[in-house]
Amino acid sequence: MTIDRAERVAELVKVELSHIIMTELRDPRVGFITITEVKMSPDLRHAKVYFSILGDKGDKERTIAGLKKATGFLRRELGHRLQLRHCPTLSFYVDTSIEYGAHIDQLLEKLKNK
């Protein structure tokens, strides 16, 4: 397997998963989330899905619980849409890079104002 193929499949999984979550997932625990990145294993059997969500820690925990509960549904829908030999297993992780970037911006503003 080439790395290029893994990257192309990761981008396709990102687009399709975003669409499925937005339009077909009916779990009230999963609010408005953004899939920021998908990393595929070289054999295309495992996908690490990074997402961001605005809200407090409770919102994040509920969203993670909702996504874990819906993993089977999401895999099945991905399998129908992607037509790969093996549908990848999905692991969800909170992407904190946006919050970290906002924190750095706040620190820079404080330094600028001093």
PDB file as gemmi writes it, atoms N, CA and C in Angstrom:
CRYST1    1.000    1.000    1.000  90.00  90.00  90.00 P 1                      
ATOM      1  N   MET A   1       0.846  -1.180   0.000  1.00  0.00           N  
ATOM      2  CA  MET A   1       0.000   0.000   0.000  1.00  0.00           C  
ATOM      3  C   MET A   1       0.888   1.239   0.000  1.00  0.00           C  
ATOM      4  N   THR A   2       0.571   2.178  -0.812  1.00  0.00           N  
ATOM      5  CA  THR A   2       1.356   3.406  -0.826  1.00  0.00           C  
ATOM      6  C   THR A   2       0.746   4.418   0.126  1.00  0.00           C  
ATOM      7  N   ILE A   3       1.576   5.342   0.547  1.00  0.00           N  
ATOM      8  CA  ILE A   3       1.113   6.389   1.453  1.00  0.00           C  
ATOM      9  C   ILE A   3       0.114   7.292   0.738  1.00  0.00           C  
ATOM     10  N   ASP A   4       0.305   7.522  -0.536  1.00  0.00           N  
ATOM     11  CA  ASP A   4      -0.618   8.367  -1.278  1.00  0.00           C  
ATOM     12  C   ASP A   4      -2.032   7.814  -1.232  1.00  0.00           C  
ATOM     13  N   ARG A   5      -2.176   6.517  -1.364  1.00  0.00           N  
ATOM     14  CA  ARG A   5      -3.512   5.915  -1.338  1.00  0.00           C  
ATOM     15  C   ARG A   5      -4.132   6.067   0.042  1.00  0.00           C  
ATOM     16  N   ALA A   6      -3.347   5.874   1.084  1.00  0.00           N  
ATOM     17  CA  ALA A   6      -3.860   6.032   2.447  1.00  0.00           C  
ATOM     18  C   ALA A   6      -4.337   7.467   2.673  1.00  0.00           C  
ATOM     19  N   GLU A   7      -3.613   8.437   2.138  1.00  0.00           N  
ATOM     20  CA  GLU A   7      -4.023   9.836   2.281  1.00  0.00           C  
ATOM     21  C   GLU A   7      -5.295  10.127   1.502  1.00  0.00           C  
ATOM     22  N   ARG A   8      -5.413   9.558   0.316  1.00  0.00           N  
ATOM     23  CA  ARG A   8      -6.627   9.773  -0.483  1.00  0.00           C  
ATOM     24  C   ARG A   8      -7.835   9.141   0.185  1.00  0.00           C  
ATOM     25  N   VAL A   9      -7.662   7.936   0.709  1.00  0.00           N  
ATOM     26  CA  VAL A   9      -8.770   7.267   1.395  1.00  0.00           C  
ATOM     27  C   VAL A   9      -9.119   8.021   2.677  1.00  0.00           C  
ATOM     28  N   ALA A  10      -8.122   8.540   3.390  1.00  0.00           N  
ATOM     29  CA  ALA A  10      -8.381   9.315   4.607  1.00  0.00           C  
ATOM     30  C   ALA A  10      -9.220  10.549   4.289  1.00  0.00           C  
ATOM     31  N   GLU A  11      -8.906  11.226   3.205  1.00  0.00           N  
ATOM     32  CA  GLU A  11      -9.683  12.411   2.821  1.00  0.00           C  
ATOM     33  C   GLU A  11     -11.108  12.017   2.443  1.00  0.00           C  
ATOM     34  N   LEU A  12     -11.259  10.904   1.758  1.00  0.00           N  
ATOM     35  CA  LEU A  12     -12.586  10.427   1.385  1.00  0.00           C  
ATOM     36  C   LEU A  12     -13.400  10.029   2.625  1.00  0.00           C  
ATOM     37  N   VAL A  13     -12.758   9.368   3.578  1.00  0.00           N  
ATOM     38  CA  VAL A  13     -13.427   9.002   4.826  1.00  0.00           C  
ATOM     39  C   VAL A  13     -13.852  10.265   5.567  1.00  0.00           C  
ATOM     40  N   LYS A  14     -13.008  11.265   5.585  1.00  0.00           N  
ATOM     41  CA  LYS A  14     -13.323  12.529   6.263  1.00  0.00           C  
ATOM     42  C   LYS A  14     -14.577  13.173   5.675  1.00  0.00           C  
ATOM     43  N   VAL A  15     -14.640  13.255   4.358  1.00  0.00           N  
ATOM     44  CA  VAL A  15     -15.782  13.885   3.688  1.00  0.00           C  
ATOM     45  C   VAL A  15     -17.061  13.088   3.926  1.00  0.00           C  
ATOM     46  N   GLU A  16     -16.990  11.779   3.719  1.00  0.00           N  
ATOM     47  CA  GLU A  16     -18.181  10.951   3.863  1.00  0.00           C  
ATOM     48  C   GLU A  16     -18.658  10.886   5.310  1.00  0.00           C  
ATOM     49  N   LEU A  17     -17.725  10.781   6.250  1.00  0.00           N  
ATOM     50  CA  LEU A  17     -18.097  10.721   7.655  1.00  0.00           C  
ATOM     51  C   LEU A  17     -18.737  12.032   8.106  1.00  0.00           C  
ATOM     52  N   SER A  18     -18.205  13.145   7.636  1.00  0.00           N  
ATOM     53  CA  SER A  18     -18.804  14.444   7.961  1.00  0.00           C  
ATOM     54  C   SER A  18     -20.235  14.507   7.454  1.00  0.00           C  
ATOM     55  N   HIS A  19     -20.442  14.037   6.240  1.00  0.00           N  
ATOM     56  CA  HIS A  19     -21.785  14.066   5.653  1.00  0.00           C  
ATOM     57  C   HIS A  19     -22.741  13.142   6.409  1.00  0.00           C  
ATOM     58  N   ILE A  20     -22.288  11.961   6.767  1.00  0.00           N  
ATOM     59  CA  ILE A  20     -23.138  11.021   7.498  1.00  0.00           C  
ATOM     60  C   ILE A  20     -23.529  11.589   8.859  1.00  0.00           C  
ATOM     61  N   ILE A  21     -22.563  12.145   9.573  1.00  0.00           N  
ATOM     62  CA  ILE A  21     -22.839  12.690  10.902  1.00  0.00           C  
ATOM     63  C   ILE A  21     -23.795  13.873  10.801  1.00  0.00           C  
ATOM     64  N   MET A  22     -23.602  14.701   9.802  1.00  0.00           N  
ATOM     65  CA  MET A  22     -24.433  15.886   9.660  1.00  0.00           C  
ATOM     66  C   MET A  22     -25.862  15.560   9.252  1.00  0.00           C  
ATOM     67  N   THR A  23     -26.050  14.600   8.367  1.00  0.00           N  
ATOM     68  CA  THR A  23     -27.375  14.387   7.794  1.00  0.00           C  
ATOM     69  C   THR A  23     -28.119  13.166   8.330  1.00  0.00           C  
ATOM     70  N   GLU A  24     -27.419  12.130   8.752  1.00  0.00           N  
ATOM     71  CA  GLU A  24     -28.108  10.884   9.074  1.00  0.00           C  
ATOM     72  C   GLU A  24     -28.029  10.446  10.527  1.00  0.00           C  
ATOM     73  N   LEU A  25     -27.069  10.947  11.272  1.00  0.00           N  
ATOM     74  CA  LEU A  25     -26.922  10.543  12.667  1.00  0.00           C  
ATOM     75  C   LEU A  25     -27.947  11.282  13.517  1.00  0.00           C  
ATOM     76  N   ARG A  26     -28.768  10.542  14.236  1.00  0.00           N  
ATOM     77  CA  ARG A  26     -29.872  11.127  14.996  1.00  0.00           C  
ATOM     78  C   ARG A  26     -29.630  11.107  16.509  1.00  0.00           C  
ATOM     79  N   ASP A  27     -28.411  10.929  16.946  1.00  0.00           N  
ATOM     80  CA  ASP A  27     -28.118  10.888  18.368  1.00  0.00           C  
ATOM     81  C   ASP A  27     -28.067  12.314  18.916  1.00  0.00           C  
ATOM     82  N   PRO A  28     -28.907  12.652  19.902  1.00  0.00           N  
ATOM     83  CA  PRO A  28     -28.909  14.026  20.420  1.00  0.00           C  
ATOM     84  C   PRO A  28     -27.637  14.396  21.178  1.00  0.00           C  
ATOM     85  N   ARG A  29     -26.852  13.407  21.580  1.00  0.00           N  
ATOM     86  CA  ARG A  29     -25.595  13.712  22.278  1.00  0.00           C  
ATOM     87  C   ARG A  29     -24.548  14.279  21.338  1.00  0.00           C  
ATOM     88  N   VAL A  30     -24.667  13.940  20.060  1.00  0.00           N  
ATOM     89  CA  VAL A  30     -23.697  14.420  19.082  1.00  0.00           C  
ATOM     90  C   VAL A  30     -24.239  15.715  18.492  1.00  0.00           C  
ATOM     91  N   GLY A  31     -23.631  16.820  18.892  1.00  0.00           N  
ATOM     92  CA  GLY A  31     -24.059  18.121  18.405  1.00  0.00           C  
ATOM     93  C   GLY A  31     -23.339  18.470  17.119  1.00  0.00           C  
ATOM     94  N   PHE A  32     -23.060  19.739  16.975  1.00  0.00           N  
ATOM     95  CA  PHE A  32     -22.374  20.214  15.784  1.00  0.00           C  
ATOM     96  C   PHE A  32     -20.876  19.994  15.980  1.00  0.00           C  
ATOM     97  N   ILE A  33     -20.335  19.023  15.259  1.00  0.00           N  
ATOM     98  CA  ILE A  33     -18.908  18.742  15.347  1.00  0.00           C  
ATOM     99  C   ILE A  33     -18.279  18.936  13.982  1.00  0.00           C  
ATOM    100  N   THR A  34     -16.981  19.140  13.988  1.00  0.00           N  
ATOM    101  CA  THR A  34     -16.214  19.281  12.759  1.00  0.00           C  
ATOM    102  C   THR A  34     -15.140  18.214  12.736  1.00  0.00           C  
ATOM    103  N   ILE A  35     -15.138  17.405  11.689  1.00  0.00           N  
ATOM    104  CA  ILE A  35     -14.073  16.419  11.512  1.00  0.00           C  
ATOM    105  C   ILE A  35     -12.862  17.180  10.988  1.00  0.00           C  
ATOM    106  N   THR A  36     -11.799  17.241  11.773  1.00  0.00           N  
ATOM    107  CA  THR A  36     -10.638  18.025  11.382  1.00  0.00           C  
ATOM    108  C   THR A  36      -9.594  17.211  10.627  1.00  0.00           C  
ATOM    109  N   GLU A  37      -9.485  15.925  10.957  1.00  0.00           N  
ATOM    110  CA  GLU A  37      -8.462  15.109  10.304  1.00  0.00           C  
ATOM    111  C   GLU A  37      -8.796  13.630  10.469  1.00  0.00           C  
ATOM    112  N   VAL A  38      -8.402  12.859   9.484  1.00  0.00           N  
ATOM    113  CA  VAL A  38      -8.500  11.402   9.558  1.00  0.00           C  
ATOM    114  C   VAL A  38      -7.136  10.847   9.191  1.00  0.00           C  
ATOM    115  N   LYS A  39      -6.617   9.979  10.038  1.00  0.00           N  
ATOM    116  CA  LYS A  39      -5.336   9.321   9.764  1.00  0.00           C  
ATOM    117  C   LYS A  39      -5.606   7.837   9.574  1.00  0.00           C  
ATOM    118  N   MET A  40      -5.228   7.336   8.419  1.00  0.00           N  
ATOM    119  CA  MET A  40      -5.429   5.930   8.087  1.00  0.00           C  
ATOM    120  C   MET A  40      -4.148   5.146   8.338  1.00  0.00           C  
ATOM    121  N   SER A  41      -4.311   3.901   8.748  1.00  0.00           N  
ATOM    122  CA  SER A  41      -3.157   3.018   8.834  1.00  0.00           C  
ATOM    123  C   SER A  41      -2.755   2.642   7.403  1.00  0.00           C  
ATOM    124  N   PRO A  42      -1.516   2.226   7.192  1.00  0.00           N  
ATOM    125  CA  PRO A  42      -1.074   1.896   5.826  1.00  0.00           C  
ATOM    126  C   PRO A  42      -1.888   0.788   5.159  1.00  0.00           C  
ATOM    127  N   ASP A  43      -2.452  -0.133   5.952  1.00  0.00           N  
ATOM    128  CA  ASP A  43      -3.252  -1.211   5.358  1.00  0.00           C  
ATOM    129  C   ASP A  43      -4.732  -0.842   5.234  1.00  0.00           C  
ATOM    130  N   LEU A  44      -5.100   0.379   5.572  1.00  0.00           N  
ATOM    131  CA  LEU A  44      -6.458   0.926   5.445  1.00  0.00           C  
ATOM    132  C   LEU A  44      -7.493   0.219   6.326  1.00  0.00           C  
ATOM    133  N   ARG A  45      -7.048  -0.428   7.378  1.00  0.00           N  
ATOM    134  CA  ARG A  45      -7.988  -1.142   8.253  1.00  0.00           C  
ATOM    135  C   ARG A  45      -8.364  -0.345   9.497  1.00  0.00           C  
ATOM    136  N   HIS A  46      -7.616   0.699   9.824  1.00  0.00           N  
ATOM    137  CA  HIS A  46      -7.875   1.492  11.024  1.00  0.00           C  
ATOM    138  C   HIS A  46      -7.843   2.973  10.662  1.00  0.00           C  
ATOM    139  N   ALA A  47      -8.797   3.707  11.211  1.00  0.00           N  
ATOM    140  CA  ALA A  47      -8.862   5.146  10.973  1.00  0.00           C  
ATOM    141  C   ALA A  47      -8.980   5.866  12.309  1.00  0.00           C  
ATOM    142  N   LYS A  48      -8.076   6.821  12.534  1.00  0.00           N  
ATOM    143  CA  LYS A  48      -8.169   7.693  13.698  1.00  0.00           C  
ATOM    144  C   LYS A  48      -8.868   8.966  13.223  1.00  0.00           C  
ATOM    145  N   VAL A  49     -10.026   9.241  13.810  1.00  0.00           N  
ATOM    146  CA  VAL A  49     -10.837  10.383  13.402  1.00  0.00           C  
ATOM    147  C   VAL A  49     -10.720  11.454  14.475  1.00  0.00           C  
ATOM    148  N   TYR A  50     -10.188  12.611  14.094  1.00  0.00           N  
ATOM    149  CA  TYR A  50     -10.042  13.738  15.005  1.00  0.00           C  
ATOM    150  C   TYR A  50     -11.153  14.734  14.727  1.00  0.00           C  
ATOM    151  N   PHE A  51     -11.822  15.199  15.794  1.00  0.00           N  
ATOM    152  CA  PHE A  51     -12.914  16.143  15.627  1.00  0.00           C  
ATOM    153  C   PHE A  51     -12.808  17.255  16.662  1.00  0.00           C  
ATOM    154  N   SER A  52     -13.407  18.379  16.341  1.00  0.00           N  
ATOM    155  CA  SER A  52     -13.454  19.481  17.289  1.00  0.00           C  
ATOM    156  C   SER A  52     -14.909  19.812  17.568  1.00  0.00           C  
ATOM    157  N   ILE A  53     -15.140  20.282  18.766  1.00  0.00           N  
ATOM    158  CA  ILE A  53     -16.484  20.664  19.188  1.00  0.00           C  
ATOM    159  C   ILE A  53     -16.354  21.848  20.128  1.00  0.00           C  
ATOM    160  N   LEU A  54     -17.261  22.776  19.967  1.00  0.00           N  
ATOM    161  CA  LEU A  54     -17.288  23.913  20.875  1.00  0.00           C  
ATOM    162  C   LEU A  54     -18.167  23.564  22.051  1.00  0.00           C  
ATOM    163  N   GLY A  55     -17.754  23.970  23.220  1.00  0.00           N  
ATOM    164  CA  GLY A  55     -18.543  23.690  24.415  1.00  0.00           C  
ATOM    165  C   GLY A  55     -17.645  23.353  25.584  1.00  0.00           C  
ATOM    166  N   ASP A  56     -18.283  23.016  26.679  1.00  0.00           N  
ATOM    167  CA  ASP A  56     -17.526  22.690  27.880  1.00  0.00           C  
ATOM    168  C   ASP A  56     -17.151  21.208  27.903  1.00  0.00           C  
ATOM    169  N   LYS A  57     -16.536  20.801  28.986  1.00  0.00           N  
ATOM    170  CA  LYS A  57     -16.059  19.425  29.087  1.00  0.00           C  
ATOM    171  C   LYS A  57     -17.204  18.411  29.038  1.00  0.00           C  
ATOM    172  N   GLY A  58     -18.354  18.778  29.617  1.00  0.00           N  
ATOM    173  CA  GLY A  58     -19.515  17.885  29.593  1.00  0.00           C  
ATOM    174  C   GLY A  58     -20.011  17.641  28.176  1.00  0.00           C  
ATOM    175  N   ASP A  59     -20.028  18.689  27.355  1.00  0.00           N  
ATOM    176  CA  ASP A  59     -20.437  18.537  25.958  1.00  0.00           C  
ATOM    177  C   ASP A  59     -19.505  17.587  25.213  1.00  0.00           C  
ATOM    178  N   LYS A  60     -18.222  17.717  25.477  1.00  0.00           N  
ATOM    179  CA  LYS A  60     -17.244  16.855  24.809  1.00  0.00           C  
ATOM    180  C   LYS A  60     -17.421  15.393  25.220  1.00  0.00           C  
ATOM    181  N   GLU A  61     -17.644  15.173  26.507  1.00  0.00           N  
ATOM    182  CA  GLU A  61     -17.827  13.795  26.983  1.00  0.00           C  
ATOM    183  C   GLU A  61     -19.088  13.168  26.404  1.00  0.00           C  
ATOM    184  N   ARG A  62     -20.179  13.946  26.337  1.00  0.00           N  
ATOM    185  CA  ARG A  62     -21.420  13.425  25.753  1.00  0.00           C  
ATOM    186  C   ARG A  62     -21.229  13.120  24.266  1.00  0.00           C  
ATOM    187  N   THR A  63     -20.496  13.985  23.573  1.00  0.00           N  
ATOM    188  CA  THR A  63     -20.263  13.770  22.149  1.00  0.00           C  
ATOM    189  C   THR A  63     -19.430  12.514  21.918  1.00  0.00           C  
ATOM    190  N   ILE A  64     -18.391  12.328  22.709  1.00  0.00           N  
ATOM    191  CA  ILE A  64     -17.558  11.130  22.583  1.00  0.00           C  
ATOM    192  C   ILE A  64     -18.393   9.879  22.853  1.00  0.00           C  
ATOM    193  N   ALA A  65     -19.242   9.928  23.876  1.00  0.00           N  
ATOM    194  CA  ALA A  65     -20.099   8.779  24.173  1.00  0.00           C  
ATOM    195  C   ALA A  65     -21.060   8.501  23.024  1.00  0.00           C  
ATOM    196  N   GLY A  66     -21.620   9.556  22.446  1.00  0.00           N  
ATOM    197  CA  GLY A  66     -22.532   9.379  21.321  1.00  0.00           C  
ATOM    198  C   GLY A  66     -21.842   8.808  20.098  1.00  0.00           C  
ATOM    199  N   LEU A  67     -20.628   9.274  19.827  1.00  0.00           N  
ATOM    200  CA  LEU A  67     -19.881   8.761  18.673  1.00  0.00           C  
ATOM    201  C   LEU A  67     -19.473   7.309  18.873  1.00  0.00           C  
ATOM    202  N   LYS A  68     -19.072   6.966  20.097  1.00  0.00           N  
ATOM    203  CA  LYS A  68     -18.710   5.567  20.359  1.00  0.00           C  
ATOM    204  C   LYS A  68     -19.919   4.659  20.199  1.00  0.00           C  
ATOM    205  N   LYS A  69     -21.069   5.124  20.633  1.00  0.00           N  
ATOM    206  CA  LYS A  69     -22.293   4.332  20.507  1.00  0.00           C  
ATOM    207  C   LYS A  69     -22.687   4.171  19.041  1.00  0.00           C  
ATOM    208  N   ALA A  70     -22.403   5.180  18.212  1.00  0.00           N  
ATOM    209  CA  ALA A  70     -22.809   5.164  16.802  1.00  0.00           C  
ATOM    210  C   ALA A  70     -21.737   4.603  15.878  1.00  0.00           C  
ATOM    211  N   THR A  71     -20.653   4.069  16.417  1.00  0.00           N  
ATOM    212  CA  THR A  71     -19.551   3.595  15.588  1.00  0.00           C  
ATOM    213  C   THR A  71     -19.990   2.508  14.612  1.00  0.00           C  
ATOM    214  N   GLY A  72     -20.805   1.589  15.049  1.00  0.00           N  
ATOM    215  CA  GLY A  72     -21.284   0.527  14.162  1.00  0.00           C  
ATOM    216  C   GLY A  72     -22.085   1.079  12.994  1.00  0.00           C  
ATOM    217  N   PHE A  73     -22.989   2.006  13.284  1.00  0.00           N  
ATOM    218  CA  PHE A  73     -23.781   2.641  12.232  1.00  0.00           C  
ATOM    219  C   PHE A  73     -22.881   3.397  11.262  1.00  0.00           C  
ATOM    220  N   LEU A  74     -21.921   4.139  11.790  1.00  0.00           N  
ATOM    221  CA  LEU A  74     -21.022   4.928  10.935  1.00  0.00           C  
ATOM    222  C   LEU A  74     -20.168   4.025  10.046  1.00  0.00           C  
ATOM    223  N   ARG A  75     -19.679   2.922  10.604  1.00  0.00           N  
ATOM    224  CA  ARG A  75     -18.888   1.980   9.802  1.00  0.00           C  
ATOM    225  C   ARG A  75     -19.721   1.361   8.689  1.00  0.00           C  
ATOM    226  N   ARG A  76     -20.940   0.983   9.016  1.00  0.00           N  
ATOM    227  CA  ARG A  76     -21.812   0.377   8.015  1.00  0.00           C  
ATOM    228  C   ARG A  76     -22.102   1.353   6.877  1.00  0.00           C  
ATOM    229  N   GLU A  77     -22.408   2.583   7.213  1.00  0.00           N  
ATOM    230  CA  GLU A  77     -22.679   3.588   6.179  1.00  0.00           C  
ATOM    231  C   GLU A  77     -21.429   3.884   5.349  1.00  0.00           C  
ATOM    232  N   LEU A  78     -20.274   3.946   6.007  1.00  0.00           N  
ATOM    233  CA  LEU A  78     -19.021   4.143   5.266  1.00  0.00           C  
ATOM    234  C   LEU A  78     -18.763   2.978   4.321  1.00  0.00           C  
ATOM    235  N   GLY A  79     -19.029   1.766   4.787  1.00  0.00           N  
ATOM    236  CA  GLY A  79     -18.828   0.584   3.953  1.00  0.00           C  
ATOM    237  C   GLY A  79     -19.681   0.614   2.698  1.00  0.00           C  
ATOM    238  N   HIS A  80     -20.923   1.075   2.824  1.00  0.00           N  
ATOM    239  CA  HIS A  80     -21.803   1.174   1.655  1.00  0.00           C  
ATOM    240  C   HIS A  80     -21.307   2.232   0.672  1.00  0.00           C  
ATOM    241  N   ARG A  81     -20.771   3.315   1.191  1.00  0.00           N  
ATOM    242  CA  ARG A  81     -20.388   4.437   0.326  1.00  0.00           C  
ATOM    243  C   ARG A  81     -19.001   4.300  -0.286  1.00  0.00           C  
ATOM    244  N   LEU A  82     -18.060   3.735   0.449  1.00  0.00           N  
ATOM    245  CA  LEU A  82     -16.671   3.709  -0.023  1.00  0.00           C  
ATOM    246  C   LEU A  82     -16.355   2.502  -0.897  1.00  0.00           C  
ATOM    247  N   GLN A  83     -17.018   1.414  -0.671  1.00  0.00           N  
ATOM    248  CA  GLN A  83     -16.791   0.183  -1.422  1.00  0.00           C  
ATOM    249  C   GLN A  83     -15.328  -0.252  -1.386  1.00  0.00           C  
ATOM    250  N   LEU A  84     -14.779  -0.279  -0.181  1.00  0.00           N  
ATOM    251  CA  LEU A  84     -13.436  -0.815   0.031  1.00  0.00           C  
ATOM    252  C   LEU A  84     -13.555  -2.295   0.380  1.00  0.00           C  
ATOM    253  N   ARG A  85     -12.469  -3.001   0.246  1.00  0.00           N  
ATOM    254  CA  ARG A  85     -12.468  -4.416   0.598  1.00  0.00           C  
ATOM    255  C   ARG A  85     -12.773  -4.607   2.083  1.00  0.00           C  
ATOM    256  N   HIS A  86     -12.153  -3.774   2.919  1.00  0.00           N  
ATOM    257  CA  HIS A  86     -12.391  -3.818   4.360  1.00  0.00           C  
ATOM    258  C   HIS A  86     -12.752  -2.411   4.821  1.00  0.00           C  
ATOM    259  N   CYS A  87     -13.841  -2.298   5.529  1.00  0.00           N  
ATOM    260  CA  CYS A  87     -14.216  -1.007   6.095  1.00  0.00           C  
ATOM    261  C   CYS A  87     -13.345  -0.761   7.329  1.00  0.00           C  
ATOM    262  N   PRO A  88     -12.746   0.402   7.450  1.00  0.00           N  
ATOM    263  CA  PRO A  88     -11.828   0.634   8.571  1.00  0.00           C  
ATOM    264  C   PRO A  88     -12.558   0.729   9.908  1.00  0.00           C  
ATOM    265  N   THR A  89     -11.886   0.281  10.961  1.00  0.00           N  
ATOM    266  CA  THR A  89     -12.405   0.503  12.303  1.00  0.00           C  
ATOM    267  C   THR A  89     -12.170   1.964  12.644  1.00  0.00           C  
ATOM    268  N   LEU A  90     -13.103   2.562  13.356  1.00  0.00           N  
ATOM    269  CA  LEU A  90     -13.044   3.990  13.643  1.00  0.00           C  
ATOM    270  C   LEU A  90     -12.713   4.221  15.110  1.00  0.00           C  
ATOM    271  N   SER A  91     -11.763   5.103  15.348  1.00  0.00           N  
ATOM    272  CA  SER A  91     -11.433   5.548  16.697  1.00  0.00           C  
ATOM    273  C   SER A  91     -11.557   7.066  16.707  1.00  0.00           C  
ATOM    274  N   PHE A  92     -12.292   7.608  17.679  1.00  0.00           N  
ATOM    275  CA  PHE A  92     -12.550   9.049  17.727  1.00  0.00           C  
ATOM    276  C   PHE A  92     -11.706   9.715  18.802  1.00  0.00           C  
ATOM    277  N   TYR A  93     -11.125  10.870  18.444  1.00  0.00           N  
ATOM    278  CA  TYR A  93     -10.288  11.648  19.352  1.00  0.00           C  
ATOM    279  C   TYR A  93     -10.666  13.116  19.246  1.00  0.00           C  
ATOM    280  N   VAL A  94     -10.680  13.797  20.382  1.00  0.00           N  
ATOM    281  CA  VAL A  94     -10.966  15.230  20.389  1.00  0.00           C  
ATOM    282  C   VAL A  94      -9.713  15.968  19.933  1.00  0.00           C  
ATOM    283  N   ASP A  95      -9.878  16.859  18.977  1.00  0.00           N  
ATOM    284  CA  ASP A  95      -8.780  17.681  18.468  1.00  0.00           C  
ATOM    285  C   ASP A  95      -8.794  19.000  19.226  1.00  0.00           C  
ATOM    286  N   THR A  96      -7.784  19.221  20.034  1.00  0.00           N  
ATOM    287  CA  THR A  96      -7.728  20.422  20.860  1.00  0.00           C  
ATOM    288  C   THR A  96      -6.871  21.521  20.246  1.00  0.00           C  
ATOM    289  N   SER A  97      -6.467  21.372  19.012  1.00  0.00           N  
ATOM    290  CA  SER A  97      -5.573  22.347  18.402  1.00  0.00           C  
ATOM    291  C   SER A  97      -6.244  23.710  18.230  1.00  0.00           C  
ATOM    292  N   ILE A  98      -7.550  23.746  17.985  1.00  0.00           N  
ATOM    293  CA  ILE A  98      -8.242  25.027  17.825  1.00  0.00           C  
ATOM    294  C   ILE A  98      -8.277  25.771  19.155  1.00  0.00           C  
ATOM    295  N   GLU A  99      -8.585  25.061  20.235  1.00  0.00           N  
ATOM    296  CA  GLU A  99      -8.584  25.680  21.553  1.00  0.00           C  
ATOM    297  C   GLU A  99      -7.187  26.145  21.938  1.00  0.00           C  
ATOM    298  N   TYR A 100      -6.191  25.347  21.613  1.00  0.00           N  
ATOM    299  CA  TYR A 100      -4.814  25.710  21.918  1.00  0.00           C  
ATOM    300  C   TYR A 100      -4.408  26.967  21.143  1.00  0.00           C  
ATOM    301  N   GLY A 101      -4.803  27.044  19.878  1.00  0.00           N  
ATOM    302  CA  GLY A 101      -4.511  28.225  19.072  1.00  0.00           C  
ATOM    303  C   GLY A 101      -5.187  29.469  19.631  1.00  0.00           C  
ATOM    304  N   ALA A 102      -6.418  29.337  20.102  1.00  0.00           N  
ATOM    305  CA  ALA A 102      -7.124  30.474  20.696  1.00  0.00           C  
ATOM    306  C   ALA A 102      -6.435  30.916  21.985  1.00  0.00           C  
ATOM    307  N   HIS A 103      -5.957  29.951  22.764  1.00  0.00           N  
ATOM    308  CA  HIS A 103      -5.236  30.275  23.994  1.00  0.00           C  
ATOM    309  C   HIS A 103      -3.941  31.031  23.679  1.00  0.00           C  
ATOM    310  N   ILE A 104      -3.218  30.600  22.680  1.00  0.00           N  
ATOM    311  CA  ILE A 104      -1.980  31.287  22.278  1.00  0.00           C  
ATOM    312  C   ILE A 104      -2.289  32.707  21.805  1.00  0.00           C  
ATOM    313  N   ASP A 105      -3.385  32.867  21.049  1.00  0.00           N  
ATOM    314  CA  ASP A 105      -3.780  34.206  20.606  1.00  0.00           C  
ATOM    315  C   ASP A 105      -4.074  35.120  21.788  1.00  0.00           C  
ATOM    316  N   GLN A 106      -4.746  34.583  22.802  1.00  0.00           N  
ATOM    317  CA  GLN A 106      -5.026  35.386  23.995  1.00  0.00           C  
ATOM    318  C   GLN A 106      -3.740  35.800  24.698  1.00  0.00           C  
ATOM    319  N   LEU A 107      -2.801  34.883  24.802  1.00  0.00           N  
ATOM    320  CA  LEU A 107      -1.522  35.217  25.441  1.00  0.00           C  
ATOM    321  C   LEU A 107      -0.772  36.280  24.650  1.00  0.00           C  
ATOM    322  N   LEU A 108      -0.786  36.171  23.327  1.00  0.00           N  
ATOM    323  CA  LEU A 108      -0.112  37.166  22.499  1.00  0.00           C  
ATOM    324  C   LEU A 108      -0.777  38.533  22.625  1.00  0.00           C  
ATOM    325  N   GLU A 109      -2.090  38.553  22.718  1.00  0.00           N  
ATOM    326  CA  GLU A 109      -2.806  39.829  22.912  1.00  0.00           C  
ATOM    327  C   GLU A 109      -2.439  40.468  24.233  1.00  0.00           C  
ATOM    328  N   LYS A 110      -2.317  39.647  25.296  1.00  0.00           N  
ATOM    329  CA  LYS A 110      -1.923  40.176  26.611  1.00  0.00           C  
ATOM    330  C   LYS A 110      -0.528  40.786  26.540  1.00  0.00           C  
ATOM    331  N   LEU A 111       0.385  40.094  25.857  1.00  0.00           N  
ATOM    332  CA  LEU A 111       1.737  40.629  25.723  1.00  0.00           C  
ATOM    333  C   LEU A 111       1.759  41.901  24.891  1.00  0.00           C  
ATOM    334  N   LYS A 112       0.943  41.952  23.889  1.00  0.00           N  
ATOM    335  CA  LYS A 112       0.877  43.122  23.012  1.00  0.00           C  
ATOM    336  C   LYS A 112       0.340  44.335  23.753  1.00  0.00           C  
ATOM    337  N   ASN A 113      -0.624  44.122  24.653  1.00  0.00           N  
ATOM    338  CA  ASN A 113      -1.229  45.224  25.386  1.00  0.00           C  
ATOM    339  C   ASN A 113      -0.346  45.730  26.525  1.00  0.00           C  
ATOM    340  N   LYS A 114       0.627  44.973  26.939  1.00  0.00           N  
ATOM    341  CA  LYS A 114       1.510  45.410  28.034  1.00  0.00           C  
ATOM    342  C   LYS A 114       2.574  46.330  27.571  1.00  0.00           C  
TER     343      LYS A 114                                                      
END                                                                             
